[in-house]
Amino acid sequence: MLYLPRAIMTSTAPLAAPLDSVRSQDSVKSAVPARLLLVEDDVEVARATMELLEDIGLQVIWARDGKAALATFERDPTIEIVMSDIVMPGGMSGLDLGRALRENHPDLPVLLTTGYSQYAPQVVKEGFVLVEKPYHRDALAISIRRAAERASQTRAVPRRCPA
């Protein structure tokens, strides 16, 4: 008798993606900004999110809190989009960060993320794109593209030119 380990998870996904799916993924990659600042205080969530974002085709820079994110953003003119958790330590929430960035850079796409639904109404009311945790690759890519498109509608001139 041969004993095999029990499968914990099964996959119903096809072994190869259909050609239309591959084209769709390529268009998502080319339609989103190239450089994203991720603001997440949980190291494990940040690592997993960075991997997902890189899989979508983005270059990712990570900051652990709002104050560090503001400093990073001001030092790096190549950042094209910011994605921040709402609930963070350090006295600055993701919503506070989004407001501060919007005040000085109204054309910057800012996505706010949360696993808590009570924050959703305020985020949406203030016009930010909300991404709920846990992340799903396609929904995340669409949200990033939506934030970039929304920001481009308000953009009269480029935010700033890299040095």
N, C-alpha and C positions, 0 to 999 in steps of 0.2 A: 504494500500500500504506500502511495506517495502522498505526503501532506504538503499542501501549498499554503502560503500565507493568504489570509482573507483580504480581499480588496476593500480598502476603506472608502475610496471614491471611485466612481466609474465615470467615464466620459462618453458622451453621445456625439461629440464633435467629429466631423469627418476628418480623415487623415490629411487630406489636401484641401485647401481653401479653393472655392470656385474662382475663376478668373475675374469675374465682376467684383468679388469681395477683395481680391488683391488690388484691383484698380481703385476701389473705394478707399482702401487703407492708404494707398499712395497719395490720393488726392487729399486725404485728411492730413497727412504728413506735410504736404506742400502748402496747405492752406492755413497753417498755424504759425505764429511767430517762432523764431528759431531759439530765443533765449528767454528762459522763465526763472523768476525768483520764487522759490518755494519757501513758505514760512510755516513751520510746523515744529512744535516743542517736543513731541514724542519721537525719539530717535528711530524706533522700529517702524512707525508709520511713515516717517520721512524717508527711510531707506526704501520701503516698498513703493511709496509714491514716486520717488525719483526713478526707480526702475521702470515703472509704468509710463511715466512721462518721457523717459528716454526711448522707450519702445515706440511711442507715438512719433518720435523724431525730434524732440526738443533737447536743447542743452539746458541743464538745470543747475542752478546755484541754490544753496540751502542756507537759511537763517533760522535760528531757534526761537526768536521772539520779534515783536514789532519794532523795538528800538534797534536791534541788530539789522533788521530788514531795511529800515530807513537809511541807516548808515551804509549798508551794502549798495542799496539803490543809488544813492548819491555819488558813491565812488565808481560805479560801473555804468557808463552811459549806453552799454550795449543791451541792457535788460529791456525786453519788449513787452513783458506781461508779468503780473504778480498773481500768485495763488496762495492764499493765506487761510489757515485754520481760524475760526472765529474765537474759540476759547483758548486763551494762552496766558501764561504767567507773565509777570514783569510790569503790570500796570497798563498795558496797551493791548486791547483786544484786536482781533483781525478786522472788526468793523471800524475801530478807531484808526487802525493803520490804513484801511481803504479810504476813509474820509481824508486823512492827512495827505495821502498820495493824490487823491482826486483834487484836493485844494490847490496843490502846486503843479500837478501834471494831469489836467482834466482829460487828456487824450489817451492816458495809459489804461490798458485793459486790466481790470482787477477782478479776480474770481475769489469768492469767499466760500469756505468749506466748513461743514459741520456734520456731526452725527446726532445733533439735538434739534428737533423740529421746532422748538419754541423760538429759535432765532430767525427762521425763514421769513416770516412776515416783514420784519424790519429790514432785512437784507434786500428783499425784493422791492419794498417800498422806496428804498434809497437808490434803486436802479442798478445794484450790483448783480452779477451773475452768481447764482448759488449752485454749488455742487454738493450733493449729499453723500456722506460716507455710509457704507463702504463704496469705494469707487468701482466703476465698471468702465473698462477701457474705451468702448465706443461712446458712451455717454460723456465721459471726461473729454474726449477729443472734440465732440460736438460742442460742449460747453466752452472749451477754450476757443474754438473757432467763433462761436457766438459772441464771446466777450471781445475778441479782436475785431469782429465786424461792427459791433456796437460802438466801440471806441473809434473806429475809422470813420464812422458817420459824423462824429463830433470833431474830428481832426481837420483843422484848416491847413496846418503846416506840420511837418515832422516835429516830434517832441524835442529832439536834440540830435546832433550829429556826433558819432563817435570820433574821438580825437585821433 
